[in-house]
Amino acid sequence: MPETETGTREVQQLRRCIRDLVALSAFPAVCVGYAPLRIAESLADVLRHMLNLDFIYLAVRQGADGIPVEVAHTSQGPTPPDRTPACFLPGP
């Protein structure tokens, strides 16, 4: 592959990375007033797409003693945490 094509691809990857970082840094401002479940679902979806993940699991706790909100996403979309294989879930 010619050197200019390689350089162009690297520049495109860097631009995408910077765009993703800017979008991620704006995420808290977008989620002001959202319920914890909606924040977790949105963050899981954003991270899964940005990082090209097949699976992501998030547990968000509201306050130190709050009940965690669990979210699992696969490449097919949201998956109920109770249907997530135990090997992907955090230990006790």
Number of C-alpha atoms within 10 A of each C-alpha: 5 6 8 9 10 11 11 11 12 12 12 12 12 12 12 13 14 12 13 17 13 11 14 16 11 11 15 13 9 12 15 9 10 11 10 17 16 14 20 22 18 15 19 22 20 16 15 19 13 16 10 10 13 12 17 18 20 18 17 15 15 12 8 7 7 9 11 15 17 18 25 23 22 16 14 8 12 16 16 10 18 11 8 16 8 10 7 12 15 9 6 3
